[in-house]
Amino acid sequence: MATKIIPYEILLEVKDVLGRKIRTTKDYWHKIRTLKHQELRYDIIEVKKTIIDPDEVRASITDETILLFAKRFGKYDILTVAVKVLNGNGFIVTAYQTKKYKKKGKLIWPKQKKQ
């Protein structure tokens, strides 16, 4: 008897500010929220906003295939979403909040100031 393979259930699939398709599954998002970053106060809606309209995007200093999307939410919180990019598409590795922008890694995309 053959077993039926159930495809991963996609939770999020959006185009980032650079035009790449970024996604994550329900299972992986649950892992981020329950195992990696239980302290994370933000949900998938803010992650989506961070990927679509970040304040800045930087290349990771430890892995050139990882981009760090950062966006300020409120006065004291910055949400950073780490995305692994392979073959022109990406998937979320993790998401975390911090109080300061980390100025490490090459700046890939700065948000344009409104005039």
Accessible surface in RSA format (square Angstrom, percent):
REM  Atomic radii and reference values for relative SASA: ProtOr
REM  Chains: A
REM  Algorithm: Lee & Richards
REM  Probe-radius: 1.40
REM  Slices: 20
REM RES _ NUM      All-atoms   Total-Side   Main-Chain    Non-polar    All polar
REM                ABS   REL    ABS   REL    ABS   REL    ABS   REL    ABS   REL
RES MET A   1   237.10 122.8 152.00 100.6  85.10 202.6 129.72 110.3 107.38 142.3
RES ALA A   2    96.90  89.1  64.88 100.1  32.02  72.8  74.51 104.9  22.39  59.3
RES THR A   3   123.35  87.7 100.59 102.0  22.76  54.2  78.32 105.2  45.03  68.1
RES LYS A   4   183.59  89.6 153.58  94.2  30.00  71.4 104.11  93.7  79.48  84.7
RES ILE A   5   153.17  87.2 132.29  98.6  20.88  50.3 136.21  98.1  16.96  46.0
RES ILE A   6   143.45  81.6 122.17  91.0  21.28  51.3 122.62  88.3  20.83  56.5
RES PRO A   7   107.31  78.2  93.70  85.4  13.62  49.5 102.08  84.3   5.24  32.6
RES TYR A   8   166.25  77.6 149.11  84.8  17.14  44.6 105.51  79.3  60.75  74.9
RES GLU A   9   109.94  63.1 100.86  76.3   9.08  21.6  43.10  83.4  66.84  54.6
RES ILE A  10    77.96  44.4  53.99  40.2  23.97  57.8  53.99  38.9  23.97  65.1
RES LEU A  11    61.73  34.4  35.58  25.5  26.15  65.7  36.80  25.8  24.93  67.1
RES LEU A  12    12.48   7.0   9.50   6.8   2.98   7.5  12.48   8.8   0.00   0.0
RES GLU A  13    86.58  49.7  57.99  43.9  28.60  68.1  13.71  26.5  72.88  59.5
RES VAL A  14    17.22  11.3   9.11   8.2   8.12  19.6  17.22  15.0   0.00   0.0
RES LYS A  15   139.15  67.9 128.38  78.8  10.78  25.7  78.18  70.4  60.97  64.9
RES ASP A  16     7.78   5.4   0.00   0.0   7.78  18.4   0.21   0.5   7.57   7.5
RES VAL A  17    45.63  30.0  16.85  15.3  28.78  69.3  22.74  19.8  22.89  62.1
RES LEU A  18    64.28  35.8  30.54  21.9  33.74  84.8  37.39  26.3  26.90  72.4
RES GLY A  19    44.81  55.3   0.00   N/A  44.81  55.3  26.84  73.7  17.96  40.2
RES ARG A  20    75.90  31.9  73.73  37.6   2.17   5.2  12.60  17.2  63.31  38.4
RES LYS A  21    81.60  39.8  80.15  49.2   1.46   3.5  32.45  29.2  49.15  52.4
RES ILE A  22     0.00   0.0   0.00   0.0   0.00   0.0   0.00   0.0   0.00   0.0
RES ARG A  23   110.20  46.3 110.20  56.2   0.00   0.0   7.67  10.5 102.53  62.1
RES THR A  24     5.90   4.2   0.94   0.9   4.97  11.8   4.97   6.7   0.93   1.4
RES THR A  25    24.35  17.3  23.82  24.1   0.53   1.3  19.97  26.8   4.38   6.6
RES LYS A  26    98.05  47.8  93.12  57.1   4.94  11.8  53.64  48.3  44.42  47.3
RES ASP A  27   104.84  73.4  96.58  96.1   8.27  19.5  28.00  65.9  76.85  76.6
RES TYR A  28    63.79  29.8  61.08  34.8   2.71   7.0  52.30  39.3  11.48  14.2
RES TRP A  29    18.74   7.5  18.74   9.1   0.00   0.0  14.76   7.9   3.97   6.4
RES HIS A  30   115.75  63.3 112.63  78.3   3.12   8.0  72.90  75.1  42.85  49.9
RES LYS A  31    89.13  43.5  87.48  53.7   1.65   3.9  40.88  36.8  48.24  51.4
RES ILE A  32     0.00   0.0   0.00   0.0   0.00   0.0   0.00   0.0   0.00   0.0
RES ARG A  33    71.71  30.1  64.55  32.9   7.17  17.1  16.11  22.0  55.61  33.7
RES THR A  34    53.62  38.1  47.31  48.0   6.31  15.0  46.60  62.6   7.01  10.6
RES LEU A  35   130.53  72.7 104.67  74.9  25.87  65.0 105.49  74.1  25.05  67.4
RES LYS A  36    79.64  38.9  51.31  31.5  28.33  67.5  46.59  41.9  33.05  35.2
RES HIS A  37    40.78  22.3  40.54  28.2   0.24   0.6  29.29  30.2  11.49  13.4
RES GLN A  38   136.33  76.2 110.26  80.6  26.07  62.1  33.24  70.8 103.09  78.2
RES GLU A  39   101.57  58.3  82.80  62.6  18.77  44.7  67.79 131.1  33.78  27.6
RES LEU A  40     5.22   2.9   0.11   0.1   5.11  12.8   0.20   0.1   5.03  13.5
RES ARG A  41   152.05  63.8 118.39  60.4  33.66  80.1  67.37  92.1  84.68  51.3
RES TYR A  42    31.01  14.5  29.96  17.0   1.05   2.7  22.11  16.6   8.89  11.0
RES ASP A  43    69.03  48.4  68.33  68.0   0.70   1.7  17.13  40.3  51.90  51.8
RES ILE A  44    31.26  17.8  30.99  23.1   0.28   0.7  30.99  22.3   0.28   0.8
RES ILE A  45   108.81  61.9 107.25  79.9   1.56   3.8 108.64  78.2   0.17   0.5
RES GLU A  46    42.76  24.6  42.76  32.4   0.00   0.0   2.78   5.4  39.98  32.6
RES VAL A  47     0.00   0.0   0.00   0.0   0.00   0.0   0.00   0.0   0.00   0.0
RES LYS A  48    88.90  43.4  88.90  54.5   0.00   0.0  32.35  29.1  56.54  60.2
RES LYS A  49   104.54  51.0 102.03  62.6   2.51   6.0  56.55  50.9  47.99  51.1
RES THR A  50     0.00   0.0   0.00   0.0   0.00   0.0   0.00   0.0   0.00   0.0
RES ILE A  51     0.00   0.0   0.00   0.0   0.00   0.0   0.00   0.0   0.00   0.0
RES ILE A  52    76.12  43.3  68.06  50.7   8.06  19.4  68.06  49.0   8.06  21.9
RES ASP A  53    59.23  41.5  59.18  58.9   0.06   0.1  19.81  46.6  39.42  39.3
RES PRO A  54     0.00   0.0   0.00   0.0   0.00   0.0   0.00   0.0   0.00   0.0
RES ASP A  55    35.63  25.0  29.24  29.1   6.38  15.1  14.67  34.5  20.95  20.9
RES GLU A  56    17.88  10.3  17.88  13.5   0.00   0.0   3.73   7.2  14.15  11.6
RES VAL A  57     0.00   0.0   0.00   0.0   0.00   0.0   0.00   0.0   0.00   0.0
RES ARG A  58    27.87  11.7  27.87  14.2   0.00   0.0   4.48   6.1  23.39  14.2
RES ALA A  59    17.81  16.4  17.73  27.4   0.08   0.2  17.73  25.0   0.08   0.2
RES SER A  60    18.93  16.0  10.06  13.4   8.87  20.4   1.53   3.3  17.40  24.4
RES ILE A  61   119.74  68.1  80.07  59.7  39.68  95.6  86.75  62.5  32.99  89.5
RES THR A  62   125.42  89.2  87.59  88.8  37.83  90.1  75.15 100.9  50.27  76.0
RES ASP A  63    42.35  29.7  36.15  36.0   6.21  14.7  19.38  45.6  22.98  22.9
RES GLU A  64   157.73  90.6 133.54 101.0  24.19  57.6  48.03  92.9 109.70  89.6
RES THR A  65    41.90  29.8  36.60  37.1   5.30  12.6  41.89  56.3   0.02   0.0
RES ILE A  66    29.77  16.9  29.77  22.2   0.00   0.0  29.77  21.4   0.00   0.0
RES LEU A  67    13.50   7.5  13.50   9.7   0.00   0.0  13.50   9.5   0.00   0.0
RES LEU A  68    42.84  23.9  41.72  29.8   1.12   2.8  41.72  29.3   1.12   3.0
RES PHE A  69     0.00   0.0   0.00   0.0   0.00   0.0   0.00   0.0   0.00   0.0
RES ALA A  70     7.93   7.3   7.93  12.2   0.00   0.0   7.93  11.2   0.00   0.0
RES LYS A  71    28.63  14.0  28.63  17.6   0.00   0.0  16.69  15.0  11.94  12.7
RES ARG A  72    98.73  41.5  83.64  42.6  15.08  35.9  37.89  51.8  60.84  36.9
RES PHE A  73    34.71  17.4  29.17  18.1   5.54  14.4  32.91  20.0   1.80   5.1
RES GLY A  74    62.70  77.3   0.00   N/A  62.70  77.3  43.66 119.8  19.04  42.6
RES LYS A  75   156.90  76.5 132.16  81.1  24.74  58.9  91.02  81.9  65.88  70.2
RES TYR A  76   137.49  64.2 133.57  76.0   3.92  10.2 105.94  79.6  31.55  38.9
RES ASP A  77    14.76  10.3  14.29  14.2   0.47   1.1   2.88   6.8  11.88  11.9
RES ILE A  78     0.49   0.3   0.49   0.4   0.00   0.0   0.49   0.4   0.00   0.0
RES LEU A  79     0.00   0.0   0.00   0.0   0.00   0.0   0.00   0.0   0.00   0.0
RES THR A  80     9.97   7.1   9.97  10.1   0.00   0.0   4.21   5.7   5.76   8.7
RES VAL A  81     0.00   0.0   0.00   0.0   0.00   0.0   0.00   0.0   0.00   0.0
RES ALA A  82     6.24   5.7   6.24   9.6   0.00   0.0   6.24   8.8   0.00   0.0
RES VAL A  83     0.00   0.0   0.00   0.0   0.00   0.0   0.00   0.0   0.00   0.0
RES LYS A  84    48.75  23.8  48.75  29.9   0.00   0.0  21.71  19.5  27.04  28.8
RES VAL A  85    21.65  14.2  15.53  14.1   6.12  14.7  15.53  13.5   6.12  16.6
RES LEU A  86    88.62  49.4  79.65  57.0   8.97  22.5  83.47  58.6   5.14  13.8
RES ASN A  87   155.94 107.5 113.67 109.8  42.26 101.8  41.27  99.3 114.66 110.8
RES GLY A  88    44.07  54.3   0.00   N/A  44.07  54.3  29.75  81.6  14.32  32.1
RES ASN A  89    69.06  47.6  66.83  64.6   2.23   5.4  17.05  41.0  52.01  50.3
RES GLY A  90     4.13   5.1   0.00   N/A   4.13   5.1   2.04   5.6   2.09   4.7
RES PHE A  91    90.85  45.5  90.85  56.3   0.00   0.0  90.85  55.1   0.00   0.0
RES ILE A  92     1.61   0.9   0.00   0.0   1.61   3.9   0.00   0.0   1.61   4.4
RES VAL A  93    36.04  23.7  35.43  32.1   0.60   1.5  36.04  31.3   0.00   0.0
RES THR A  94    20.17  14.3  20.17  20.4   0.00   0.0  20.08  27.0   0.09   0.1
RES ALA A  95     0.00   0.0   0.00   0.0   0.00   0.0   0.00   0.0   0.00   0.0
RES TYR A  96    46.81  21.9  46.81  26.6   0.00   0.0  33.99  25.5  12.82  15.8
RES GLN A  97    33.41  18.7  16.18  11.8  17.23  41.0   9.53  20.3  23.88  18.1
RES THR A  98    26.68  19.0  18.30  18.6   8.38  20.0  12.51  16.8  14.18  21.4
RES LYS A  99   134.43  65.6 123.03  75.5  11.39  27.1  96.72  87.1  37.71  40.2
RES LYS A 100   160.61  78.4 157.24  96.5   3.37   8.0 102.75  92.5  57.86  61.6
RES TYR A 101    51.94  24.3  35.04  19.9  16.90  44.0  33.26  25.0  18.68  23.0
RES LYS A 102   113.12  55.2  98.42  60.4  14.69  35.0  84.80  76.3  28.32  30.2
RES LYS A 103   136.83  66.8 111.38  68.3  25.45  60.6  81.37  73.2  55.46  59.1
RES LYS A 104   137.22  66.9 129.49  79.5   7.73  18.4  79.15  71.2  58.07  61.9
RES GLY A 105    20.77  25.6   0.00   N/A  20.77  25.6   8.02  22.0  12.74  28.5
RES LYS A 106   152.82  74.6 137.43  84.3  15.39  36.6  92.91  83.6  59.91  63.8
RES LEU A 107    74.55  41.5  55.37  39.6  19.19  48.2  55.37  38.9  19.19  51.6
RES ILE A 108    65.16  37.1  39.56  29.5  25.60  61.7  41.98  30.2  23.18  62.9
RES TRP A 109    51.35  20.6  51.35  24.9   0.00   0.0  33.12  17.7  18.24  29.6
RES PRO A 110    62.32  45.4  61.99  56.5   0.33   1.2  62.32  51.5   0.00   0.0
RES LYS A 111    78.24  38.2  63.34  38.9  14.89  35.5  41.00  36.9  37.24  39.7
RES GLN A 112   131.69  73.6 119.91  87.6  11.79  28.1  56.95 121.2  74.74  56.7
RES LYS A 113   186.19  90.8 164.13 100.7  22.06  52.5 114.43 103.0  71.75  76.4
RES LYS A 114   194.48  94.9 159.96  98.1  34.52  82.2 108.92  98.0  85.56  91.1
RES GLN A 115   221.07 123.6 141.96 103.7  79.11 188.4  81.01 172.4 140.06 106.2
END  Absolute sums over single chains surface
CHAIN  1 A     7960.6       6596.6       1364.0       4643.1       3317.5
END  Absolute sums over all chains
TOTAL          7960.6       6596.6       1364.0       4643.1       3317.5
